[in-house]
Amino acid sequence: MSEGSIESDMEIGVALAFGAVALVGTALLFGYPSQIGRAGGFAAAFVFALCAIVAVHVFD
């Protein structure tokens, strides 16, 4: 038997999960009727997109 390391693709899964939440924030950004709701959608999209990028680097 050969020895090898098992690599995990956890960073891809976590990044995709954060990306999905960021897409929901983007939908709020364009679809919410009030300015406060649009600001919250922008904040959610920005924060979760940033978390997706950080997750790729942390789990790498």
ABEGO torsion letter per residue (X at the ends): XBBBBBBBAAAAAAAAAAAAAAAAAAAAAAABABAAAAAAAAAAAAAAAAAAAAAAAAAX
